[in-house]
Amino acid sequence: MFPQPARGLLHVVGVKVGSSYRLLDAQGRLVRSGIILASRTDLDLRGLASGVHVFEAIDGMELVRLPVVVE
């Protein structure tokens, strides 16, 4: 994922197409969710609070969790 820290858009690469994703804020609240539709997916971060968020991608039994710093 890039850029880090992110502002505006976050570019997600390397996540299997068809995976579901969630973006959680620092308190664990869901702020974005959806399905990865392409090998590169852009997530709109506008309107999110600054700070560390968590990106989760789920494909069947595999879970990927990565920190995302939002400016």
N, C-alpha and C positions, 0 to 999 in steps of 0.2 A: 504494500500500500504506500502511496506517496501522494502529495508531499507530507512530511512530518516535521514540524507541526503543520496542521492543515487549516486552511481558511477558504471558505466558499465551496470547493469541490474536493472530494477525496477519491483518488483513482485506485480501484481495487483490481489487482491482477493475481493470477495464480490460484484462484478459487474455482472449483469445478462448476461449470455451467449447470444450472438446475438446483444448486444448493440454496437453502433458505439462509437469510442473514438477519441479524438483529444488531442494532446499535444501542448500547445502554449508557446512561449518564453515570456520573460518579456515585450516585445513590442507588444504582441498579435499576433505575426506571427505564422502560422502553421508550426511545425517542425516534427511532426509525426501524423499519423492517421491510422485507421484500424477498425477491428471488433474484439470484444472479442469472442474468439473461445472455451475457456475452463474456468472452475471455478477459475483456476489460470493461468494468462497470464503474460509472461515476456516481458517487453518492453526494447529494446536496446537503451541505452542512449549515447552510444559511439559517439563522435563527436559533442555533444551538448555543448554549452557554459555553464560555471558555472553560477549559480544563481537560482532564483526562477522561476519556470515554472508553468503552470496551466494544470492539467489533467481534461478533460471533458468527461463524458460518457453520451450518449443519448439513451434512450430506449422509443420510442414513444413520449410521452409528458413529461417524467421525465428526468431532467437534473441534473447531479451530477458534482460539480466543487470542486477540491481539489488541494491545493498547493503541488508542488514537488520541493524539493531543490536538485539541481544537483551540485555535486562537480567537 
